[in-house]
Amino acid sequence: QVRTGLARMERVVRERMTTQDVEAITPQTLINIRPVVASIKEFFGTSQLSQFMDQTNPLSGLTHKRRLSALGPGGLSRERAGFEVRDVHPSHYGRMCPIETPEGPNIGLIGSLASYGRVNAFGFVETPYRKVVEGQVTDEVHYLTADEEDRFVIAQANAALGEDMRFTEARVLVRRRGGEIDYIAPDEVDYMDVSPRQMVSVATAMIPFLEHDDANRALMGSNMMRQAVPLIKAEAPLVGTGMEYRCAVDAGDVIKAEKDGVVQEVSADYVTVANDDGTYNTYRVAKFSRSNQGTSFNQKVVVDEGARVVAGQVLADGPSTENGEMALGKN
């Protein structure tokens, strides 16, 4: 959007440079920023991809921000999209979740970014892999796009490793070009997955024992988690997957300490922390404000006065969180 606005502005500048007197030209007379402002306002005001955030609970907000869409300007229309476009593809591995997608007419056209996926400078989705050198797994992590990944042989995250970080089995299960799988010698392996949950989205990664579930029901579960209304007394799950804390903190609905220090003052509306470097931080606590969906957005302080806190520690729980862990329902 900015690029098109700048291109329009450039055209106006070029036109004015040819028509105006060289001596009288100033930057103010040449440059008109209206096209840039207009294109940005147009995107946020009228674009199909500028959406009202789903804020039912922290997970729904996080998922909405991580959404991948094939619709909108420059994309497909629902009517034109056939089965092939919507289907799961080998290149989705570690980039787009094969489970989380809507059930209706948008199935397969709207997806969710996988847990470890990231968008690179060129707009391609990359996923991380651990480098394997002569059968030994290193801590070196490389992010690969789908076309780069196709050139390598990649082992699973749960392949058995010894203490020396070498594969213990004589033959390792790997995948090659185009999603073909094979058993090969460990020294032929180029990369290894970083985690078994690499291929699924944040919501799907919160389903315990996902591998024992039917894919259709897992899809429904992933989508219905986003519809959980915040409870008065949130309960973190007894059986979780380890994704709950990361998800709640990254959703940004909890308050975290910015620096190490000691809690100076606690009230319903704010927490003051005396930092070790002599500075003070006051964190505002939201009380019973309204979310976009009309659910209660309420933060509760979970630290006491005089308590020692470290940077990144949770000071106040948000809606649907308990001690910094995602808590969508009851046990």
N, C-alpha and C positions, 0 to 999 in steps of 0.2 A: 504493500500500500504506500509506504513512504517512497519507495523507488518510483512508482508511477507519478506521485506528487512532485518529486524532484525533477523527473523528466519533463513534466509540464512546465515547471518553473524555469528549467534550462531553456526550453523553447521560447518562453516569453523574454528571457534575458537576451538570447541571440537576436530576436526580432528587434528589441529596443536598441541593441548595440548598432545595428545596421541603419536604423532610422534617426537616432539622435546625434547631435554634434559632439565630436570627440572631446573638445575642451570643456563642455558643460556637463559631461557625464559624472555622476557620483554613484556610489553603491546604492544609496537610498532611491535614486530615480530608476536604477536598473532592476533591482531585485524586488519581486513581489512574492511574499510568502503565502498568499492566499491559497494557491493550488495545493501546497503541502498540507496546510491546516485542514482544507476541505477534504482531502483524501483520507486523512487520519480520522476526522469526524465522521465521514461517510462509513468507514470500516466499523468503528465502534457503535455508530448509531443505527445503521441499516443492514450490515452484513449478516448473512445467514450463520456465520461462524462466531459472531459476537453474541454470546448467550447469557441469560440470567443465571447466576451460579446456583446449582443445586446444593442447598445448605442444610438438608434434613438432619444429617449428622456429620461428624468430621470425615468419615470415609467417603460419603457421597460428594463432598467438596473436593477431596483429594482426587477421586476418580474422575470427576468432571474436568479437572485441570489437566489430567493425563490422557484425555480422550483423543483418539485419532479418527479423522473423518474423511471419507472418500466423496462426501457430498459438498455442496457449496459452490462458489464461483471457481471456475477452472476444473471442477470435479465432475462426477457422474450425476445423473438423475436417477431416482428410484426406478422409474419405468424402463430406462435403458439398460440398467445393470442386470446382467444375466447370472446364471448359477456360478460360472467360473470365477467371476470377480469376487463373489461373496465367499467362496470356499477357502478352507485353510490351505496354506501353501508352505512348502519347506522353508522358504525365506522368512517366514514369520517367526521362526524359532529364536527365542531370546529377544525379539523385537516387538512382536504384537501378540497379545494373549489369544490362544486358540479357543478359550472357554468363554471369556466375558465379551458378550455382544448382545444387542437387543434381540428380542424374540419376534418382533413384528416385521413390517415391510423393510425395516432398516437392517435386518440381520446380515452380518458380514460386511456391511458398508461402514458401520461405526464400530470401532474397536477400542482396545485399551492398551496403553504402552506397557510392555513387560517390566517386571520388577527392577531389572538392572539395565534396561535399555536407555539410550540417550540419543538426542538428535544432534548430529554434527553440524559444522559450519555450512555445509552444502544442502542441509535439509534431509539427509539420509539417516535412518535409524541404525545405530551401532549397538553391539552387545559385547560384553567383555569375555575374554578367554585367558586361561593361564597357559603360558608358554611351556612346552615340553621339549627338553634338549636331551637327545640320546636316551630316551626312556626315563628320564628324571624330570619330575614336575617342579618347576621353579615358582617363585613368588611374583614373577614378572607378568603383568596383566596387559594384554593388548585389546583394544576395542576394534572390532571388525565390522564392516558393512556386509550385506548379503552376498555381493559379488566377490569380495575379498575372501570371505569364509569358504566359498566354493572351491578355492584352490588348495585347501588344507584338509588334513585328516584329523577329526576331532573326537576325543574320548568323552564318556559321560562323567558327570560330577561324582557319582557314587562308585566309580571304579576303585577297586581295592589298592591301597598304597601301603608300603612298608614305612618304617621309621626314617629310612633314608630318602623318602619321597619318591621311590621307584615303584612301578607297577608290580604287584606280587604275582599276578597270573601270567602264564606263558602266552596266552592270547587275550587281547583286549577288545571289547565291543566298541566299535567306532562308527561314525557316519562319514560318508564321502560326498562327492559332488551329487547334487540333485536329491539329497536325502536318502541315498542308498546306504544300507548298513552292512557291516562286515566284521569278522574277527581277524585281527592282525597282530604281528609281533609288536611289543612295547616300543622298540626303537624306531618304528615307522610312524609313531604318533607325533603330530605337530603341535596340537593344542588340546586343552581339556576344559570342560565347562567349569564355571566358578561355583555354581550352586544348583541343586536340583530344582529350586523354585525360579530359576532364571527364565524359564519359558512361559511362566504365568504372570498375570497382573497382581497388583497389591491386594485387591479384594479376594481373588481366587487363592492367593498364597495364605490367606487367613483361614482357609478351610482345613481342619485337621484330617489327616488320612485321605487326602484328595485322590490319591492313586487307587483307592478302593471304591470310588464313587462313579456312577454313570455320568458321562459327560453332559447329557441334557439336564440332569438334576443339578449338577455342579454349576451350570450356566444360570439356572434359576436361583440357586443359592447366592451366587456372586451378585446378581442383580437385586435380590431382595434384601441383602445386607444394607444396601444403600437406602432402603425405605424404613429402617428401624428408627423409631422416634426416641429422642433422649429421655431417659428415665430419671425420676427424682433421686433414686439411689442406684447409681451405676455399679455393676458387678463385672469385674474382669473375668474372662473365662478360666475355668480350672484346667481345661485341656486346650492349650493354644498351640501355635506353630512358631512362636518367637518373632512373629511379624507385628504383633499388637503394639509394642512400645514404639518401634520405628514409625509405624503408620500414624499413631496418635501425635507423636512429636512433629513429624514432617507435615502433617495436615495443618499445623500452625494454630490449632485451637487451644493448646495448652501454653502456659507461660513458663519460659525457661530462664535460668540465671545466666546473665551474660559473662560474669566473672566470678572467681572464687571469692568468698567472703562470709560474713555472719549476718543473719537476719536481725535487723534493728527494730523494725516495727511491723506489726501485722494488723490490718483492719479489713472490713468487708470489701472496701473499695480499692485498696492498694497494699503493696508489700514494699518495704524499704530495706535494701541490703547495703551494709557497709562493706565495700570491697577491700581486699587486702592491699590494694595500691593506694588507699587513702581516699578514693572517690566514693560517691554514693549513687545508687540506682534506685529509682522508684518505679515500680511496675504497676500499671493500672489494671484493676480486675473488673471485667464486665459482669454486671449483675442483671439477670433476667431481661436481657435485651432480645429483640425479635430477629429471628433469622429470615432469610428470603422466603422460606416455606411456611413461616408462621410458627415454627417450633421455638422452644425456649433456648436461648444462647446464654448459659450461665456458667461462670467460672468460680471454683471454690479453692481457697488457699489450702495447701496441704502441708505447709511447714509451720513451725512454731517460732516465737521470738527467741533469739539467742541460739538458734540452730545453725550449725555450720553447713554451708552449701558450696558445691563446686560448679564450675562453668558447665552449662548444659543440663544441670539438674532441674527437675520439674518443681516449680514453686506453686503453681495453681493448676488444678484440673479443669478441663473444658467440659462441654456437654458430651455425654457418652464416653467418658474416660475415667479410669480409676488408677490413681498413683502413676499417671502418665501412660497407662496401657489402654488400648481401645476396649471399650466395654459396651457392646451394642445391645445385649439382652440380659437375661437372668440365667443362672445355673440351675 
